[in-house]
Amino acid sequence: MKVKDMIKENNTLREQLTPFNRSYLEDMILAVRASRIEPLRGEELLLDAAKLLLKEQRKGKNAKQVFGENPHDYFKEIIDSVPGRPVRSKWNYYLMIPCAALTCLFGILAIGGLFFQWTDDSPGMFGQISLFTLLAVGVGSIILIELIMKWMSSLSESDAPSAKPFDIKSLGIYIGIAVAAVFIGMFLDRLFPVITISPWVSLILCIIGGLGLKFIFFKK
């Protein structure tokens, strides 16, 4: 059975529970789905729990009598047994993001520079880059991805309970910070040296970056 099928079956079973038992089970669901357990294994555990709870409910028992006082304790041993993400993979994650961003940047410089060089004998603005731009793209890409991931984690599928709705106020704060960063960047950009770079060099760096992403970060 696929994960989505198990989620739908779990939803059907939850509708047959009392409000108290449903609330208790949804706390269990949030705990499991927020853990490091593989999605398929997690939904299997939750589906078994829902079936057991519905069975015991028909006998007159409530969720606390079946699973204990705290809904987070029932799967605690299983959750704690799942190993955390290795430190190396975290480093790979935070190195991969700026590498991908800079690869795209050099790709844009290469395409734009070669086009203008072909039409105007000069790469123009695509033939130079500020050190600040390199730093901003590298660091900014990590911050941007983290913000996007945080925003996505605040969303939930229509068939899954949500921990909390997305805070529009937080989004406004993020946008404000981004706008402030742009204006600060415009000032700092003048303080950093500008490097003249050939479109062909940009193309080579883009290719090297692409190969690095494929063979270092995306290798199986």
Secondary structure as UniProt FT lines:
FT   HELIX           3..14
FT   TURN            15..16
FT   HELIX           19..33
FT   HELIX           39..57
FT   TURN            58..60
FT   HELIX           63..67
FT   TURN            71..75
FT   HELIX           76..81
FT   HELIX           87..120
FT   HELIX           124..127
FT   STRAND          128..130
FT   HELIX           131..153
FT   TURN            158..159
FT   HELIX           168..188
FT   HELIX           189..191
FT   STRAND          194..196
FT   HELIX           199..212
FT   HELIX           213..217
//
